[in-house]
Amino acid sequence: MSSAAPTAPDAAPEQAFRLAGRVKGRPRATRLLAAVSRHRPDLLVALICVVLAGWLTHGLWPDPTGRVLALNPEDQTLYEWFLAVDARALLGDFNLLTERLNAPDGVNLMANTSVIALGIVFAPVTLLLGAPVTFALLAAANLAGTALAWYLLFHRTLRTRRIAAALGGGLCGFGPGMVSQTNSHLHMTAQWLVPVIVWLVVRLLRAADPEPAAPDVTGRTQPAVPDRRRMFTSAAGLAAAISAQVFIGEEVLFLAAVTLLVMAISYAVVDRDLARRALPGFAGGLAIAAGLALLVLGYPLWFQFAGPQGVADGMFTPAYFSADLSSWWAVSPLSVAGSDESARLTTGPAEYNTFLGWPLLLVAVGCAIWVGRRRLVFACVVAGLVMGALSLGPEVVLGGTRTALPGPYALIGGLPVVDGALPMRFALALLPIVATLLVLAVDRALRSTGRARRLVPLAVGAALLPIFPTPLPTAERPAVPEFISGGHWRQCVRPGGVLVPVPLPTPKEPWPMRWPTAANAAFGLPEGFFIGPYGRGGTAAMGTFKQPTSALLADVARRGDQPAIGDEQRRQAARDADFWGASCVALTDDAPHADSLRATLEQLYGPATRLSDAWIWRV
């Protein structure tokens, strides 16, 4: 007999109403706390990623405007200028061809790694706090965001344990190649959309794989059909992600596309039934995604390749930017177990893309063998071998010596678009590929009950430890002249006009580009650091030709000698100022051989006017 008290007939509806009120109508703060509690492990992973990214870039944080990445300050100067120009979109002053550099011809932003999408999204930060602050934020956010995005993909798509997914995400976001590219290559480290693209491709494939419908009333099974609604939403999402990535970094998108293509072909080889069932719908979905993306990207891509100041080819020599075969088992100098000696195996501190170290390579091979004959493992192994081989470039280099042995890259070199990606950067695809193998192995071990439960995670941890990153070196940078920071430049050049700094910026010495950056790109400069069609026959080149007056002033700045100035030099100086559309010429006290430069400029343009900490000539 039940001991419960009798309930009035109307008590059940009232009790149900109160229960619903506690669940559905509970305060917003309570629902937020419940959501935080439910996602606490994911939030913890996110916090660890943010803290690690902040620690790696902490040298910039005491004073982003006064600190610079010591290993690649030239590129940081360029990207800060890009961010300043991109931010002007918020002011309604933005074009794909900007005249704020290389006046009067301008610079094609689509032909340069101008991270347009990032610059526009972070425009409020740039306009309020300055481009150096935005750069520091993005340098850290790209590392943390990439790691977190891969973690979520591994955990939620592969259904792996969180600890396994976190290890894989950490390698993807903080691997040697990513950390080295953080030395000013924002377009290469902003890879947090790549896992989204992979997820959408997988979602499209699953939607395209038809499943038999339930039997009808007659007991007959209906023909298998794809989930067309899910296919379209996946294709639309894929188009949006691809479009956004183009305006962040096209090279990353290209590498992701090549890797996914190799994996798709490998997957189809070992699972022909899946290929036969899903290929028509999958190909159709990709066609829809491509069509939708072209609606957004058609004009920008035309502008990049055929528009004013556009370039249709890459400017870097594949043979020079090839990975040294011996660099694969070396450890990056930016890792805890690395040494400066291994730096000779690459072209610079921003390109330690292949430095995985022999412990990680051995453990990755062991994990691939131990996990077994899974289709995903096979696809990862094939893609890893292909991308690793392509990174070797057109000729294999071993220990700094060219072997005359042709590399696989020679088969695709010279094809359209391909030359726009440096061969050694194909190795960046190995980070998520190797991470996937490690994630699968660690997850399998954690689900087992034998010795592998401890040995596999320990082996993976031991292999990752030598490549654990160290903080990026930073250094102080000279302050922007008061002439610029105090806004005094407005007295000699109108907003949108052209200011000629002396000496003018070059790809190797772009420092005057910090002037317009500090002024949110409110004025333009002649010449500068950018990619444009100034090579032989109009091919892509870094920078542009120097005008005679610019070359003369650069020589004075380099040597300190005062040249003989006559009427011809004065006439040429006037013609050059007119060609640039210059409002005034400015020389600051910290310029190299400032006294010689001032004397030369006075012979060219007449007496100078002192304005704050600069000498100016209105021309």
N, C-alpha and C positions, 0 to 999 in steps of 0.2 A: 504494500500500500504506500502510495507516495506521501511524503511528509511536507511537500510544498504547499504553501497557502493557496487557497482558491483565488482565481483571478476573475475580476468582473468582466463581463462580455466586451466592454469598450476598452479594456486595459491593453489588449494586444495591439490595436492600431496606435494607441497613444505611445506605448513602449517602442514600437517600430519607428514612430515619428521622432522620438527623442534620440534613438540610435542613429537614424539618418542624419539628424542635426549635428551629432558629435562627429560624424565622418565627413558629410558633405558641406556643412555650414560652419565647420570649425574655423577659428581665426586664421588669417593668412600666415601669420608668424608660425603657428603650429604646423601648418602644411609645409612651410619652408623648412622647419626643423626636421620634419619627417623625411622630406626629400634629401636633405643633407645627410641624415643618418643612413638612408638607403644607399646613397652614393659615396659614403665615407671613404671606402678604399680607393675609388677613382679620384676623389679630391685629394687624397694623400699622395697618390702618384703625381697628380698635377702640381702639388706643392713642392714635391721633391724636384720635379723638372724645373720649376721656376727658380728654386733656390740654387740648383746646380748651374743653370744658365746665368743667373746673377753673379754667382761666384766666379765663373769663367771670364766674365766681362767686367768684373768689379773695378778694374783699373780705370775705366772711363767714368765711373759714377761720382767720384768726389767733385768733378767739374767737367761735364761733357764738352763744354765749349773751350776748355783749356787743356784737354787731354786728347790724345790721338793714339790709334793702334800703331805701335812702333814698327811692326813688320811690313806694313803696306799703307803708309799715310797718303800716298798719291791717290790710290783708288778711293780711300775714304773721303778725300777732298772732292772727287768726282761725284760720289754717291750723295754726299751732303748737298751738292749743287743740284743734282737731280731732284732730291726731296724738296728743296726750296722752290724749284720751278713747278713741280707737280702740285705743290700746295696752292699755287696761284689759281688752280681750278676753283677753289672755294671763293675766290674773289672775282670769278668770271673772266679771268685773264689767262687762258690756256689754249695752246694749239699744238698739234702733233709736230709742226715745224716751229721751233722757237728761235727768235732772233736775240735771245738773251745771252747767246754765246756765238762765236764765229761770225760776228756782224761783218758785212751785211747779209751773207748767205744764209746764216742760221744753222741749226742742228735738227736733224730728223730724229725725234725721240723714239720712234718705233725701230729705227736702225741701231739704237743704242740700248744698253741694259738699264733703262731709265726707271724701272720698278714703278710704273705709273699708278697702278692700283694701290700699292702700299702708300705711295706719296699722297694720294687723294684721301685715303681712309685716315691717315695720320696728319692731314693738313691742319686741323685745329691745334695739335701739339706743336707742329712746326711754326705756325704763325704766332703762337703765344710764347713758346719757350725756345724756339730756334731749331734749325735742322740738325745740329750736333746732338741734341737731346733725342730727337726722333731716331737718328742713326743708332744711338746707344740702346734705345728701347727695342728697335728692330733686331739688332745684333743678338740680343738676349732672347727676344720673343720668338725668333725663327728657330732657334735651337730647342727651346722648351715646347713650342707648338708642334714642331715636327715629331719630337719624341712622344708627346701625348697622343697625337693623331695616330701614329703607328701602334701605340699601346692599345688604343680603343679598337683599332682594326683587328689586331691579333686576338684580343679578348672576346670581342663580340661577334666577329665573323668566323674566326677559326675555333671559337669556343674553348680557348685555352685558359689555364689557371692564370690568375692575375700576376703572380710572381714571374711566371714564364713570359707573359706578355710585357711586363715591365722591363725585363732584361732585354727583350727584343727591341722595344721602343727606345730604350736608352742607347742601344748601339746605333739605331737609325738616326737619332737626334744628336748624339754626342760622340759618334765615331770619328776617327782621325780625319777623314775627308771633310766632314761637316765642320769640325772645329777649325781646320786650316782655312776653309773657305770663308769662315767668319771674319777673317782678315780682310774685310771690306767688300766681299762679294755677296751683297744682300740678295741678288737675283738667284744665286745658287743655293743659299741656305733657306730660302723661303719655300720649303718642301712640304708644308703642312697640308696642302691641297692634294698631294700625290696619293696618300691613303684614301682620301675621299674619292678620287678618280678610280682607284683600284676597287673600292667597295661598290661603286656604281657599275663598273664593268662586271663584277661578279653578280651583282643584283640583276643586271640585264641578262646575263647568261642563264641564271636560274629561272628568270621569267620566260626566257625563250625555250627552255627545256620542257616540252609538253608532257603533261601527266594525264593519264586516262581519267575521264570524268566518271562520276558515280553511275551505276546502272539505272536506266529509266524504269518506268512502271512495268515495262514488258520484260525486264531482266536483261536487256541488251546493254552492253557497255558502249558508250558514245566514243567517237574518235578522239584521240588525244589532241588538245589544243593548247597553244601557249597562253600565258596570262598577258593579254595585249595591253590592258590598262597599266599593269606594272611595267611592262616593256616601255611604254611611252613615257611614263614618269621617270624611269631610269634614264632613258635617252635624253629627256629634257634636262634632268639634273646633270648628266654628263656634259651636255653642251654648255651649261652654265659654268661648271667647274673648269672646263677646258678654256672657255673664253676668259675667265678670271685669271687663269694661270698664264695665258699669253701676255696679259698686261702686268704680270709679276716677273716671270722669267721663262722665255720660250725654250731655252736650252734644257731646263729641267723637264719641261713637258715633252720635248723630243726624246730625251733619254728614257723617260717613263714609257713613252709609246713604243720605242724599240724593244725595251725589256718585256712589256706586255705582249707584243707581237711574237717574240721568240717563245715566251711561256705558253701562249695560246696554241702555237703550232706544235710544241712539244706535248702539250696536254692532249691535243687532238690525235697525235700519233699513238698514244698509249690508251686512249679511250675513244675508239672510232664510233662506237654506238652513240655516245654523247654528241660527238661531232655531227653525225648523220641526223640526229634528232633536233639539235639546237641550232645548227649552222644557218638555216634559212632565216629563222627569227632573229638570231643574234646579229647576222649581217644586216638585216633590215633595220634593227635598232641602232646599230652603229651608223648606218646611212642617215637615219633620222637625226641622230646626234650631230653628225657632220653638217647636215643641211641647216639645222638650227644654229649651230656655231658659226657657220659662214654668213648667216644674216647679220651677226654681230661683228665678225672679224673680217669680212670681205674687204671693206674699204681700208681699215687699218693695215691689213697685210699688203694690199696693193700699194698703199702709201709707203710702207717699209721698203719694198723691193723696187718700186717704179716711181714713187713720188719724188718731190724735190729733196735733194740731199740724201736720197735713199741709196742703198747698196744691195746688190743681188748676190753677193758672195761673202765668204768669210775672209778676214784679213790676216789670220794667224796661220803660221806654217805648221801643218800637221807633223812633219818630221821633228820639229823642235819641241812641240807640246805632246810628246809621246812618253808613255810610262816606261821607266826602266824595269826590266823583268825582275831584277834583284830587289827592287823596292817593295815587292809584295811581301817578302818575309822580313823586311826591316820594320823598325818601330819609329813612329813619327817623333821628331824632336819636340813636339807639343804634347807628348804623352809622358807619363811618369817614368817609364823605362826607356825613353828615347834618348838619343844623343845627337849633338850637332853634326857629327860625322855623316849621318845618314842624309843630311840636307843636300848633299851633292848629288843625290839620286833623283832630284826633281828640279823644276825650273824656278821654284820660289816658295816662300812660306805659305802661300795661299793654295798650293797644289799638292798637299800630302794626301792625295786621294787613294793611293794604293797601299799605304803603309799599315796593313792589317797585322803584321807580325806572324812569325811561324807558329807560335802556340795557337792562335785563333784559327789559322788555316788548317792545322792538324785536327783540332777539335771539331771544326765545321765538317771536315771530311768524315771523321768518326761518327758524328751525329747523323749525317746523311745515310751512312751505312747502317747504323743501329736502328734508325726509325723505320727503315724497310722500304719495300717497293710500293710506295704511295705515289699517286699521280702528281701531287703537288711537289713532292720531293724531287721527282724526276724533272719536272718543269723548272724547278729552282736550280738544279745542278746544270742543266743545259743552258739556261739563261746566264748563270754565273760564268760558265766557261766561255760563252760567246762574248759577253760584255767585257770580261777580263782580257780575252784575246784582242778585242778591238781596241782596248786601251793602249796596247803596245805600239799602235801607230803603223805607218807603212813599212817600217824597217825595225826589226827587233834590236833593242839596246840592252846590253848586259854589263852592269857595273860601270856605266859611263862609256862603254865602247860599242860602236855600231858593228853588228855582226854580219851585215850584208844579207841576212836572212829576211825575206819579205814577211811582213805581218799581215794578218787577215784584213786590217783596215785598208790595205792597198786595193782590195776588191771593191770597196764602196767609195774610196776617196775620189773627190771631184764631182760626185753626184750632187744635184741641187739640194740645198739645205744642210747636207751632211757636213760640209766644210765649216758650217757655222758653229759646230760643236767641237771642242778640243778633244782629241783622242783620249788623253789621260783622264778626262772627266767621265768617260764611259765607266770607269772603275767605281764611281759613286753609286752606281746601281748595285754594287756588291754588298753595300751595307744592309739594305732591306732583304736582299736574297739570303745572305748569311744569317741575318737575324731570324728569318723565317725558319731556317733549319734548326737553329738553336732553340727557338720557341717550341717547335714540335717535339724536339728531343727532351727538353726540360719538362714539358707538359706530360709527355708519356712517362717519364721517370717519376713524376710526382703522383701519378695515378697508379703506379705499380707498388708492390709490397716487398720487393727484393732489394739487393744491394744497390741496384741502379737508382733507387730513390734518393740515395745520398751521393753516389759517385758521379752521376751525370751533372747535377747542379754544381758540384764542387769543381768538376773539370771545366765546365763553362765559365764559372766565376774566375778560376785560375787563368783561363785564356783571355778573359776580358781585362783582368787587372793590369797587365803591362801597358795596355793602350788607354787606360783611364786618363782623361785629359787634364792638363794643367792650365792655370789662368793665362789668358792672352797677354803678352807684354804690351805695355803702354808707355807713352812718354808725354812730356809737356809740349805744347805747341805755342808758337808766338801769338800774342793777342792781336786781334784785328785792330787796325789803326783807329784812333779816336775820330779821325776824319770820316770813317765809315760808321762806326758804332754810335757816334753822336749825331748822325744824320746830317753832317756838314756837307756831304756830297751833293745834297739838293741845291746848294747855292751855285753849283757849276754845271749840273746836268739834270734835266727834267726827268721825272719818273718815266721809264720806258725808253729813255735815251741811252746813249753809248758813252761809257767812261773808258779811257785808255790808261790802264795801269802800266807803270814802267818798273822793270821790264814786263813784257806781255806774257801771259801764261802759255806753257807748252805741256805736252804729255808727260815729260820727265820732271817738269817743275811747274805744277799747276797752281801753286800757292795763291796767286792773285784771285783765283776763283773763289777764295774764301770771302772776298769782299762782297760780291753780290749775294752770296749765300747768307751772310750776316744781315743783309738788307732785304731778305726774302725775295731775292731775284727781281728787285724793283728797277734795276738798270741792266744794260747789256755790256758785254766785253767783245773785243775782236779776238780772233784766233782761239786758242784754248785746247783742252783735253777732251776729245770726243772721237767718234768714228764717223767718217764721211768719205765721199767719193773723190779723194784727192791722190789716189795712187796712180801708177802708170796706166794710162788708158782709161782713167776714171774708175779704177777698182778701189775697193775699200782700203782706207788708210787711217792711221791714228793722227789726228790733228790736220793742219792745213799748211799751205805754203806761207812763208813769212813775206810780208811786204818789205821793201828796201829799208824803210825807216825802222821797222821792228827788228830787222836783222842787225842794223847798225847799233841800235840801243842794246840788243842782247850781247853784242860783242863788247861794248863798253862795260856792261855789267859783269861779264866774264873775266875780262882782262884788266879793266881799270884805266886803259889808255884813252886819252881824248883824241878823237880823229879830227882831221882838218875839215871844217865845214865851209862850204861855199854856196853860191847862189843855186847851183843845181841841187844840192842836198836840201836846201830850204824849199825849193819848188817841189821836190819829191815829198818832203814832209807834209806840205800842204795838200798834195794830191792824195797821199795816204790817209790823212785825217778826213778828207772829203770822201774817200772810198769807204772808210769805216762808218761814216755818218757820225763822227765823234763830236761831242759837246765840249769836252775838256780832257786834258792829259794830267795825270796825277803821279807824283813821286813822293814816297814817304821816307822818313829818315832811316828806317831799317833796311832799305834796299841795298843790295851789294854795290859797293863803290858809289854811294849816293852822291858824293861831291862831284865826281867825274860825270855822272849822269845828269846832274843839275846843270853843270856848265855846258854840256852838249845840248841839252834841251833849250837852254836860253839862247844858244846860237841858232837853233832851229826855229823856235817859236817866240823868242823875245823874252823880256823880263818875267819872272815868276811872281805869283801872288801867294803869300802864306795864308793857309786856311787850316786852323787847328794844328795837327802834326803832319801836314802835307804841304807840298808845293804844287800849285796848279797852274795850268796854262789853258785859257779859253781859246779854242781853235774853231 
